[in-house]
Structures are given as C-alpha cells and as structure tokens.
Amino acid sequence: MARKTEKNLGRQSYEALSARLEEIVGRLEGGGLTLEESLEAFEEGVALARESENRLNEAEKRVEVLLASRDGRLTVQPADELAEPDAESDAPDEESGEAPDDGA
C-alpha cells in the first residue's frame, strides 16, 4: 500500500496532503483500529509528512529573491532576511571585514 500511496502523492496538492494527514492522525488518536490498520495508517502518515516537508522545502527555495547589490552583482537572499535589510547595512563587509562606507 505504501508504494502505491507514494506514487500518488506527487499528484496531490499540499493542502490535500495536509488534510489527509490530519485525517490519519485523527483516526490513530481515536483508537479502535487493529494493529495492522494502525501500522498501515502510520506508514501512510509518514509518507504524507515526508512529501509535505519536501513541498515546503521546495516552496522555501522558490521564495528566494534576487537582489542587486551595490556593485551591480546579483545576489540571492532568502525571503526571511528581507524583513531586516538595515540590520545588515551596519555589519562589516564579509569579504573585506570593513564597515560599510556611510558616504561621509
């Protein structure tokens, strides 16, 4: 069953994967399953969790933004670093170790 499930995971949306995983967790927490049913549900849940994690990792990579640096070179900056652009401007230059030129 796990192999068949893994093949079908790529066709489902992240939201569908998440909904199915929630359903499985509910069934496992509710009890009433045989040992074999529990193992099958757990196995499917692990496959769903792994696929969901892969999808989230891919989405995170896609969120990276290309930015032009002062010298015109393009750099890749993850989206979570975009919220604090001024914090890095006061930091020493990584390549030279010198503080940024403030124009004075």
C-alpha positions as CSV (number, residue, x, y, z in Angstrom):
1,M,0.0,0.0,0.0
2,A,2.8,2.4,0.8
3,R,4.4,2.3,-2.7
4,K,1.0,2.9,-4.3
5,T,0.4,5.8,-1.9
6,E,3.9,7.3,-2.5
7,K,3.4,7.3,-6.3
8,N,0.0,9.2,-5.9
9,L,1.4,11.8,-3.5
10,G,3.1,13.8,-6.3
11,R,-0.3,14.4,-7.9
12,Q,-1.9,15.8,-4.8
13,S,-1.8,19.5,-3.7
14,Y,-0.1,20.4,-0.5
15,E,-3.5,21.2,1.0
16,A,-4.8,17.7,0.1
17,L,-1.7,16.1,1.6
18,S,-2.2,18.1,4.8
19,A,-5.9,17.3,5.1
20,R,-5.3,13.6,4.6
21,L,-2.5,13.6,7.2
22,E,-4.9,15.3,9.7
23,E,-7.5,12.6,8.9
24,I,-5.0,9.9,9.6
25,V,-3.8,11.5,12.9
26,G,-7.5,11.7,14.0
27,R,-8.0,8.0,13.2
28,L,-4.9,7.0,15.1
29,E,-5.7,9.2,18.1
30,G,-9.3,7.9,18.1
31,G,-8.3,4.3,18.6
32,G,-10.4,1.5,17.6
33,L,-8.0,0.4,14.8
34,T,-6.5,-3.0,14.7
35,L,-2.7,-3.3,14.9
36,E,-2.4,-3.8,11.2
37,E,-4.7,-0.9,10.4
38,S,-2.7,1.3,12.8
39,L,0.5,0.3,11.1
40,E,-0.8,1.0,7.6
41,A,-2.2,4.4,8.7
42,F,1.1,5.2,10.4
43,E,3.0,4.2,7.3
44,E,0.8,6.4,5.1
45,G,1.1,9.3,7.5
46,V,4.9,9.1,7.4
47,A,4.9,9.2,3.6
48,L,2.5,12.2,3.7
49,A,4.6,14.0,6.3
50,R,7.8,13.5,4.2
51,E,6.1,14.6,1.0
52,S,4.7,17.7,2.8
53,E,8.2,18.5,4.1
54,N,9.6,18.2,0.7
55,R,6.9,20.5,-0.7
56,L,7.6,23.1,2.0
57,N,11.4,23.0,1.3
58,E,10.8,23.5,-2.4
59,A,8.4,26.4,-1.7
60,E,11.1,28.0,0.6
61,K,13.6,27.7,-2.2
62,R,11.2,29.4,-4.6
63,V,10.7,32.3,-2.2
64,E,14.3,33.3,-2.5
65,V,14.6,36.7,-4.1
66,L,17.2,38.0,-6.5
67,L,18.5,41.4,-5.4
68,A,21.1,43.6,-7.0
69,S,24.0,44.6,-4.6
70,R,25.6,48.0,-4.6
71,D,28.2,47.0,-7.2
72,G,25.5,45.6,-9.6
73,R,26.1,41.9,-8.9
74,L,23.0,39.8,-8.4
75,T,22.8,38.0,-5.1
76,V,20.3,35.5,-3.7
77,Q,18.7,36.5,-0.4
78,P,16.1,34.3,1.3
79,A,12.8,35.9,1.9
80,D,13.1,35.7,5.7
81,E,16.2,38.0,5.5
82,L,14.3,40.7,3.6
83,A,12.4,41.9,6.6
84,E,15.6,43.4,8.2
85,P,17.6,45.0,5.3
86,D,19.0,47.8,7.6
87,A,20.5,45.3,10.1
88,E,23.0,44.0,7.5
89,S,23.9,47.5,6.3
90,D,25.7,48.3,9.6
91,A,27.5,45.0,9.7
92,P,31.1,44.8,8.4
93,D,31.6,43.7,4.8
94,E,32.0,39.9,4.8
95,E,34.7,39.9,2.1
96,S,36.9,42.8,3.4
97,G,35.9,42.9,7.1
98,E,35.5,46.7,6.8
99,A,32.5,48.6,7.9
100,P,30.3,49.9,5.1
101,D,31.0,53.4,3.7
102,D,28.4,55.8,5.1
103,G,29.1,58.4,2.4
104,A,30.8,60.8,4.8
